[in-house]
């Protein structure tokens, strides 16, 4: 899969672009591009995530479960990424 297709894939998230959780928040479907915009992620972060997806394979990575937020740095990262 190329990056353009990956960005245009639909994902299920809450209305703020966060992964589904046990909270009572309505879920919606949007493209990854829309989700990244709602999460205020910049191109550098999106490229880093894309590189992790290429390395591990999107079939082996649950995007919403494996993407974490580092509060100190204010950025997203993957559990599988080397810090």
N, C-alpha and C positions, 0 to 999 in steps of 0.2 A: 504494500500500500504506500502511496506517496503522501507527502505532507499535506497537499491540498485536499485530497480525499479524507485524510484523517481529521483535518480541521473542520470539514463539512459534515462529518458523521454526527448523527443525533445521539445525545446522551440524556439520561433522566437525572434531573437535579431539582433542588427547590427553587423558589422564585428569585433567589439571590445567587444562583449558580453553584451552590454548595452540594456536596454529595447527599443522597438520601440518608436519613438517620431515623432514630426511633421517635424523634420529636414530632409533634402534631403540626407539621408544616405542609401545605399543599405542594405536590410535585408537579413538574412540568417537563416537557421535552424541548430541548434547544440544541443548536449546533455547538460544537466545542468552541468555535470562534466566539459565539455569543456568551458562552459560559466564561471564557477567559476574560472577556470585557467586563462582565459583571463582577468578577473577582479582582479586577483592576491589575491584571498581570501584564507585564510589558513583553516586548518581543524577545528579549534575552531569556526570560523565564520560560516562555513558550518554546523557544528553540531548545533549551535544556531538557524540557519534558519530552519533546519530540525525539531528541537523541537517546534518551533513556528508553522510550518506546521502541525505537529501532533496535537498540541493543538487546533488550529482553524479549521483544515481540509482544504485540498488543494482545495476543491470545493468552499470554502468560501473566499479564499485568492487569489487574482490576484498577482501572484509572482512578475511580473515586475512592477506593479503599487505600490504595498505595500512595496517593498524593497527600502530603502533610504540610502544615503551615508552621514555619519557624517564627514564633512571635518576636524573638530578639532581633532577628534580621529583617523581619517583615516580608519574607519570601516563601514561596512554595518549593518543596523538594519531594523526591520519591524516597520511600523507605529503602529501596534497593540501591540508591545512589550512594557513592562514597562521599562522605562529608570532608 
